[in-house]
Structures are given as C-alpha cells and as structure tokens.
C-alpha cells in the first residue's frame, strides 16, 4: 500500500508545473551566548535564498550588543557558506555546500579575548511580559511601542546590512515597496511573537532582561529575531 502511495506521489510530482521564481526571503536567528559587564554576544544564523529555489547563502556571525544602548557595535563572521540545491528538486540530497570568500574568526577565541562569560537561559524572567497589539507590555504597563520595537531591531540587525544588500540585477525581484527589515521606516506592519528563550543579567543596581522577539513583515519576505532590553532597578 505504502509503495503504491509513493508511486502516485512521484507521478503527480513529475506532472506538476515548474516552480515559479520565489521572492527573496531572508531569515536571521539570534541566540545569546555570553556577556560582560557592558555587552552581550549573540550567535546570528543568517539565511538568504537570493530569490531562488536552488541557491542560498547561509552564514553565521558573532555579534556584540551594548547593554546600555541595545545597539550592535561589532560583528565577526564565523562561517560563510553558499548552498546549491539540485535542480531535480530531490530534497533527499542536500546539494553542494561551498565556503565563500571572506575573513572568518574563531568564536571561542573572541569570547575569551573579550572576557565574556556564558549566559544561562532563564525563561522565568519574562513570564510577566507580553506582546499586545504589537506593543511590549508588563501587565497594563507599556514597555515599548511598535515603533520602539522596530528601532531596537534596526539597532541590532542593521550592522549586517552591507553583507546582504538588495538584489539589483533582476528586475522581477524588486517590488515597488520593498520591505527591508533593517529599515526603521519600511512600510507595512510587523507581525511579532515573543520567544521563550529569555535571559537576564543582574548587577548590584539593576536587572536587565533580554526579551527575545521574532518578527516578520506583512509581505512575508523573512523572519528575524532580536532582543528587547527591559531594565528593573534593584
């Protein structure tokens, strides 16, 4: 029975029309690794499909973010990969992965040089915080407006803008109103959710909670995560 189903699926797949050219989609995922008294460090996993079913960029960067301003201040490429999928649409085979040109760095060496200590996830630190109508709230108290959330995203994500510029060689990839997740003033609404990987740092005077948000634009051109910083005096 199962063999017959697989044969039917294969036949339908063979008769299906060729895929249309997809839109360009970017994704980035931040994961906090370590911190000092002044900065925290995230591993940023970036994928860019370059408007193609068959090729993509898949890179990893270490990004330094200032604990006071919430702004990314430095980044170090860890690995730069180009992935070429088979045009036979055979997803059982991953295709070809090649290393792209450009300098790369060793993550542990950088964290050691910065004197950064590992940060342990503490999801209980954000249980009283929620997203309501696009705003970050603690109970009935607003912590950040939708505009402030975009500003925080720009401050943390924009540092890699030059690494992934818009495709300008194919006119069909350029929309009249391009949604750019690095742009604070990009048109359209954002759809955000709060992720459970909350973390916090405590000093003698305050606790800083890093609230992880994952957002996408209304055109669904990508999803990106970053951290809102919430401060509580002790």
BALOBA-1460 file (C-alpha; in Angstrom, 3 decimals):
// residues 234
<rec num="1" residu="x" x="0.000" y="0.000" z="0.000"/>
<rec num="2" residu="x" x="2.729" y="2.450" z="1.004"/>
<rec num="3" residu="x" x="4.680" y="1.690" z="-2.195"/>
<rec num="4" residu="x" x="1.591" y="2.496" z="-4.259"/>
<rec num="5" residu="x" x="1.161" y="5.837" z="-2.481"/>
<rec num="6" residu="x" x="4.795" y="6.757" z="-3.101"/>
<rec num="7" residu="x" x="4.468" y="5.894" z="-6.805"/>
<rec num="8" residu="x" x="1.358" y="8.089" z="-7.049"/>
<rec num="9" residu="x" x="3.101" y="11.000" z="-5.339"/>
<rec num="10" residu="x" x="6.097" y="10.657" z="-7.675"/>
<rec num="11" residu="x" x="3.805" y="10.652" z="-10.704"/>
<rec num="12" residu="x" x="1.948" y="13.758" z="-9.564"/>
<rec num="13" residu="x" x="5.261" y="15.492" z="-8.847"/>
<rec num="14" residu="x" x="6.559" y="14.694" z="-12.329"/>
<rec num="15" residu="x" x="3.416" y="16.157" z="-13.892"/>
<rec num="16" residu="x" x="3.460" y="19.314" z="-11.781"/>
<rec num="17" residu="x" x="4.437" y="22.589" z="-13.479"/>
<rec num="18" residu="x" x="7.844" y="24.085" z="-12.781"/>
<rec num="19" residu="x" x="8.034" y="26.262" z="-9.705"/>
<rec num="20" residu="x" x="7.662" y="29.976" z="-10.222"/>
<rec num="21" residu="x" x="10.559" y="32.202" z="-9.244"/>
<rec num="22" residu="x" x="10.210" y="32.773" z="-5.492"/>
<rec num="23" residu="x" x="10.506" y="36.145" z="-3.779"/>
<rec num="24" residu="x" x="13.674" y="36.968" z="-1.972"/>
<rec num="25" residu="x" x="13.423" y="35.808" z="1.646"/>
<rec num="26" residu="x" x="15.872" y="36.466" z="4.464"/>
<rec num="27" residu="x" x="15.865" y="34.931" z="7.929"/>
<rec num="28" residu="x" x="18.064" y="35.568" z="10.923"/>
<rec num="29" residu="x" x="18.057" y="33.886" z="14.304"/>
<rec num="30" residu="x" x="19.871" y="35.322" z="17.328"/>
<rec num="31" residu="x" x="20.947" y="33.168" z="20.259"/>
<rec num="32" residu="x" x="22.638" y="34.721" z="23.290"/>
<rec num="33" residu="x" x="25.927" y="33.038" z="24.131"/>
<rec num="34" residu="x" x="27.796" y="35.181" z="26.636"/>
<rec num="35" residu="x" x="28.095" y="38.597" z="28.270"/>
<rec num="36" residu="x" x="30.416" y="41.020" z="30.016"/>
<rec num="37" residu="x" x="29.512" y="43.938" z="32.298"/>
<rec num="38" residu="x" x="28.953" y="46.143" z="29.236"/>
<rec num="39" residu="x" x="27.957" y="43.905" z="26.296"/>
<rec num="40" residu="x" x="26.266" y="40.655" z="25.391"/>
<rec num="41" residu="x" x="27.130" y="38.408" z="22.473"/>
<rec num="42" residu="x" x="24.756" y="36.572" z="20.155"/>
<rec num="43" residu="x" x="25.286" y="33.892" z="17.539"/>
<rec num="44" residu="x" x="23.390" y="35.125" z="14.467"/>
<rec num="45" residu="x" x="22.444" y="32.471" z="11.924"/>
<rec num="46" residu="x" x="21.502" y="34.139" z="8.623"/>
<rec num="47" residu="x" x="19.932" y="32.604" z="5.528"/>
<rec num="48" residu="x" x="19.191" y="34.405" z="2.268"/>
<rec num="49" residu="x" x="17.530" y="32.498" z="-0.569"/>
<rec num="50" residu="x" x="18.602" y="35.185" z="-3.104"/>
<rec num="51" residu="x" x="15.268" y="34.823" z="-4.853"/>
<rec num="52" residu="x" x="15.973" y="31.263" z="-5.984"/>
<rec num="53" residu="x" x="14.766" y="27.739" z="-5.283"/>
<rec num="54" residu="x" x="18.230" y="26.349" z="-5.945"/>
<rec num="55" residu="x" x="20.775" y="28.575" z="-4.217"/>
<rec num="56" residu="x" x="21.123" y="30.297" z="-0.866"/>
<rec num="57" residu="x" x="23.579" y="31.968" z="1.443"/>
<rec num="58" residu="x" x="23.908" y="30.507" z="4.937"/>
<rec num="59" residu="x" x="26.196" y="32.436" z="7.226"/>
<rec num="60" residu="x" x="26.995" y="32.641" z="10.910"/>
<rec num="61" residu="x" x="28.207" y="35.746" z="12.722"/>
<rec num="62" residu="x" x="29.090" y="36.620" z="16.289"/>
<rec num="63" residu="x" x="27.502" y="39.983" z="17.121"/>
<rec num="64" residu="x" x="28.344" y="42.254" z="20.056"/>
<rec num="65" residu="x" x="25.463" y="44.316" z="21.506"/>
<rec num="66" residu="x" x="25.801" y="47.147" z="24.006"/>
<rec num="67" residu="x" x="23.836" y="46.500" z="27.217"/>
<rec num="68" residu="x" x="23.041" y="50.188" z="27.722"/>
<rec num="69" residu="x" x="22.003" y="51.283" z="24.241"/>
<rec num="70" residu="x" x="20.865" y="47.942" z="22.836"/>
<rec num="71" residu="x" x="22.874" y="48.692" z="19.683"/>
<rec num="72" residu="x" x="25.090" y="46.212" z="17.859"/>
<rec num="73" residu="x" x="28.638" y="47.565" z="17.943"/>
<rec num="74" residu="x" x="30.807" y="44.870" z="16.310"/>
<rec num="75" residu="x" x="30.463" y="41.620" z="14.424"/>
<rec num="76" residu="x" x="32.762" y="38.803" z="13.365"/>
<rec num="77" residu="x" x="31.936" y="36.391" z="10.518"/>
<rec num="78" residu="x" x="32.339" y="32.820" z="11.728"/>
<rec num="79" residu="x" x="31.422" y="30.924" z="8.585"/>
<rec num="80" residu="x" x="30.235" y="31.922" z="5.093"/>
<rec num="81" residu="x" x="28.526" y="29.231" z="3.051"/>
<rec num="82" residu="x" x="26.857" y="29.013" z="-0.344"/>
<rec num="83" residu="x" x="24.343" y="26.198" z="-0.745"/>
<rec num="84" residu="x" x="23.389" y="24.953" z="-4.219"/>
<rec num="85" residu="x" x="20.391" y="22.619" z="-4.309"/>
<rec num="86" residu="x" x="19.857" y="20.109" z="-7.098"/>
<rec num="87" residu="x" x="17.560" y="21.288" z="-9.896"/>
<rec num="88" residu="x" x="15.906" y="17.870" z="-9.840"/>
<rec num="89" residu="x" x="14.122" y="19.018" z="-6.663"/>
<rec num="90" residu="x" x="15.471" y="15.957" z="-4.891"/>
<rec num="91" residu="x" x="15.271" y="17.054" z="-1.256"/>
<rec num="92" residu="x" x="16.750" y="13.758" z="-0.088"/>
<rec num="93" residu="x" x="20.118" y="15.138" z="-1.179"/>
<rec num="94" residu="x" x="21.336" y="18.417" z="0.330"/>
<rec num="95" residu="x" x="23.190" y="19.610" z="-2.753"/>
<rec num="96" residu="x" x="26.584" y="21.288" z="-2.720"/>
<rec num="97" residu="x" x="27.926" y="23.403" z="0.142"/>
<rec num="98" residu="x" x="30.929" y="25.610" z="-0.574"/>
<rec num="99" residu="x" x="32.817" y="28.104" z="1.550"/>
<rec num="100" residu="x" x="32.529" y="31.696" z="0.349"/>
<rec num="101" residu="x" x="35.383" y="34.176" z="0.221"/>
<rec num="102" residu="x" x="35.948" y="36.493" z="3.132"/>
<rec num="103" residu="x" x="37.626" y="36.518" z="6.534"/>
<rec num="104" residu="x" x="36.303" y="34.281" z="9.287"/>
<rec num="105" residu="x" x="37.042" y="34.107" z="13.001"/>
<rec num="106" residu="x" x="37.057" y="31.615" z="15.838"/>
<rec num="107" residu="x" x="34.117" y="32.159" z="18.196"/>
<rec num="108" residu="x" x="35.771" y="30.893" z="21.368"/>
<rec num="109" residu="x" x="38.894" y="32.945" z="20.771"/>
<rec num="110" residu="x" x="36.863" y="36.165" z="20.502"/>
<rec num="111" residu="x" x="34.781" y="35.463" z="23.610"/>
<rec num="112" residu="x" x="37.928" y="34.602" z="25.541"/>
<rec num="113" residu="x" x="39.611" y="37.845" z="24.438"/>
<rec num="114" residu="x" x="36.535" y="39.852" z="25.444"/>
<rec num="115" residu="x" x="36.389" y="38.170" z="28.845"/>
<rec num="116" residu="x" x="32.771" y="37.148" z="28.216"/>
<rec num="117" residu="x" x="31.118" y="34.573" z="30.453"/>
<rec num="118" residu="x" x="28.407" y="32.147" z="29.282"/>
<rec num="119" residu="x" x="24.818" y="33.281" z="29.840"/>
<rec num="120" residu="x" x="22.315" y="30.693" z="31.029"/>
<rec num="121" residu="x" x="18.741" y="30.818" z="29.762"/>
<rec num="122" residu="x" x="16.177" y="31.840" z="32.386"/>
<rec num="123" residu="x" x="12.675" y="31.757" z="30.868"/>
<rec num="124" residu="x" x="11.003" y="32.595" z="34.173"/>
<rec num="125" residu="x" x="12.417" y="36.124" z="33.941"/>
<rec num="126" residu="x" x="9.899" y="37.141" z="31.220"/>
<rec num="127" residu="x" x="6.703" y="35.477" z="32.416"/>
<rec num="128" residu="x" x="5.081" y="38.836" z="33.289"/>
<rec num="129" residu="x" x="5.924" y="40.384" z="29.918"/>
<rec num="130" residu="x" x="3.725" y="40.004" z="26.842"/>
<rec num="131" residu="x" x="3.029" y="41.397" z="23.383"/>
<rec num="132" residu="x" x="-0.311" y="43.123" z="22.890"/>
<rec num="133" residu="x" x="-1.293" y="44.868" z="19.641"/>
<rec num="134" residu="x" x="2.346" y="44.982" z="18.629"/>
<rec num="135" residu="x" x="3.496" y="46.643" z="21.879"/>
<rec num="136" residu="x" x="5.607" y="45.102" z="24.635"/>
<rec num="137" residu="x" x="3.716" y="45.133" z="27.938"/>
<rec num="138" residu="x" x="4.177" y="44.182" z="31.580"/>
<rec num="139" residu="x" x="0.650" y="43.732" z="32.823"/>
<rec num="140" residu="x" x="-1.104" y="47.019" z="31.955"/>
<rec num="141" residu="x" x="2.177" y="48.966" z="31.760"/>
<rec num="142" residu="x" x="3.608" y="49.619" z="28.275"/>
<rec num="143" residu="x" x="7.329" y="48.869" z="27.953"/>
<rec num="144" residu="x" x="7.858" y="49.536" z="24.230"/>
<rec num="145" residu="x" x="5.643" y="50.769" z="21.417"/>
<rec num="146" residu="x" x="5.643" y="49.064" z="17.984"/>
<rec num="147" residu="x" x="7.829" y="51.931" z="16.729"/>
<rec num="148" residu="x" x="10.311" y="51.383" z="19.573"/>
<rec num="149" residu="x" x="10.414" y="47.673" z="18.764"/>
<rec num="150" residu="x" x="11.373" y="48.497" z="15.172"/>
<rec num="151" residu="x" x="14.014" y="50.906" z="16.431"/>
<rec num="152" residu="x" x="15.516" y="48.156" z="18.590"/>
<rec num="153" residu="x" x="15.505" y="45.764" z="15.648"/>
<rec num="154" residu="x" x="17.272" y="48.285" z="13.430"/>
<rec num="155" residu="x" x="19.875" y="48.943" z="16.124"/>
<rec num="156" residu="x" x="20.734" y="45.245" z="16.369"/>
<rec num="157" residu="x" x="20.164" y="43.968" z="12.824"/>
<rec num="158" residu="x" x="21.361" y="46.878" z="10.709"/>
<rec num="159" residu="x" x="25.034" y="46.163" z="11.343"/>
<rec num="160" residu="x" x="24.900" y="43.366" z="8.731"/>
<rec num="161" residu="x" x="23.109" y="45.406" z="6.062"/>
<rec num="162" residu="x" x="26.161" y="45.629" z="3.798"/>
<rec num="163" residu="x" x="26.599" y="41.847" z="3.986"/>
<rec num="164" residu="x" x="23.191" y="41.226" z="2.386"/>
<rec num="165" residu="x" x="22.360" y="44.109" z="0.024"/>
<rec num="166" residu="x" x="19.204" y="44.009" z="-2.115"/>
<rec num="167" residu="x" x="19.401" y="42.093" z="-5.391"/>
<rec num="168" residu="x" x="19.511" y="44.736" z="-8.133"/>
<rec num="169" residu="x" x="20.382" y="42.659" z="-11.191"/>
<rec num="170" residu="x" x="16.972" y="41.055" z="-11.703"/>
<rec num="171" residu="x" x="14.079" y="43.478" z="-12.091"/>
<rec num="172" residu="x" x="11.489" y="40.886" z="-11.088"/>
<rec num="173" residu="x" x="12.998" y="40.649" z="-7.596"/>
<rec num="174" residu="x" x="12.426" y="44.345" z="-6.872"/>
<rec num="175" residu="x" x="8.970" y="45.263" z="-5.568"/>
<rec num="176" residu="x" x="7.514" y="48.753" z="-5.757"/>
<rec num="177" residu="x" x="7.528" y="48.907" z="-1.960"/>
<rec num="178" residu="x" x="10.466" y="46.871" z="-0.772"/>
<rec num="179" residu="x" x="10.219" y="45.648" z="2.790"/>
<rec num="180" residu="x" x="13.663" y="45.940" z="4.354"/>
<rec num="181" residu="x" x="13.923" y="44.582" z="7.865"/>
<rec num="182" residu="x" x="16.941" y="46.782" z="8.507"/>
<rec num="183" residu="x" x="14.871" y="49.914" z="7.812"/>
<rec num="184" residu="x" x="13.016" y="51.506" z="10.728"/>
<rec num="185" residu="x" x="10.722" y="53.320" z="8.284"/>
<rec num="186" residu="x" x="9.908" y="50.388" z="6.000"/>
<rec num="187" residu="x" x="6.218" y="50.409" z="5.040"/>
<rec num="188" residu="x" x="3.777" y="47.824" z="6.306"/>
<rec num="189" residu="x" x="3.038" y="46.207" z="9.631"/>
<rec num="190" residu="x" x="5.217" y="43.743" z="11.523"/>
<rec num="191" residu="x" x="3.883" y="40.522" z="12.983"/>
<rec num="192" residu="x" x="5.840" y="39.650" z="16.114"/>
<rec num="193" residu="x" x="5.823" y="36.960" z="18.757"/>
<rec num="194" residu="x" x="7.731" y="36.642" z="21.996"/>
<rec num="195" residu="x" x="10.042" y="33.661" z="22.141"/>
<rec num="196" residu="x" x="10.593" y="31.661" z="25.356"/>
<rec num="197" residu="x" x="14.405" y="31.875" z="25.336"/>
<rec num="198" residu="x" x="14.506" y="34.791" z="27.778"/>
<rec num="199" residu="x" x="17.691" y="35.632" z="29.615"/>
<rec num="200" residu="x" x="18.650" y="38.147" z="32.275"/>
<rec num="201" residu="x" x="21.753" y="39.727" z="33.768"/>
<rec num="202" residu="x" x="21.861" y="41.071" z="37.311"/>
<rec num="203" residu="x" x="24.218" y="43.687" z="38.699"/>
<rec num="204" residu="x" x="24.305" y="45.427" z="42.075"/>
<rec num="205" residu="x" x="21.796" y="48.059" z="40.965"/>
<rec num="206" residu="x" x="19.616" y="46.567" z="38.227"/>
<rec num="207" residu="x" x="18.462" y="43.522" z="36.372"/>
<rec num="208" residu="x" x="18.462" y="43.609" z="32.568"/>
<rec num="209" residu="x" x="16.092" y="41.165" z="30.939"/>
<rec num="210" residu="x" x="16.706" y="40.323" z="27.291"/>
<rec num="211" residu="x" x="13.288" y="39.590" z="25.788"/>
<rec num="212" residu="x" x="13.614" y="37.698" z="22.524"/>
<rec num="213" residu="x" x="11.206" y="38.730" z="19.766"/>
<rec num="214" residu="x" x="10.708" y="37.094" z="16.384"/>
<rec num="215" residu="x" x="9.094" y="39.260" z="13.722"/>
<rec num="216" residu="x" x="8.073" y="39.082" z="10.094"/>
<rec num="217" residu="x" x="6.706" y="41.724" z="7.755"/>
<rec num="218" residu="x" x="3.258" y="41.615" z="6.188"/>
<rec num="219" residu="x" x="4.778" y="40.668" z="2.827"/>
<rec num="220" residu="x" x="6.334" y="37.573" z="4.425"/>
<rec num="221" residu="x" x="9.734" y="38.371" z="2.969"/>
<rec num="222" residu="x" x="11.512" y="36.983" z="6.002"/>
<rec num="223" residu="x" x="11.632" y="36.389" z="9.741"/>
<rec num="224" residu="x" x="14.188" y="37.907" z="12.096"/>
<rec num="225" residu="x" x="14.854" y="37.681" z="15.819"/>
<rec num="226" residu="x" x="16.433" y="40.202" z="18.179"/>
<rec num="227" residu="x" x="16.290" y="41.176" z="21.861"/>
<rec num="228" residu="x" x="14.451" y="43.959" z="23.648"/>
<rec num="229" residu="x" x="16.178" y="45.123" z="26.838"/>
<rec num="230" residu="x" x="13.957" y="45.631" z="29.892"/>
<rec num="231" residu="x" x="15.546" y="47.213" z="32.983"/>
<rec num="232" residu="x" x="14.452" y="46.846" z="36.599"/>
<rec num="233" residu="x" x="16.109" y="48.679" z="39.470"/>
<rec num="234" residu="x" x="17.044" y="46.549" z="42.452"/>
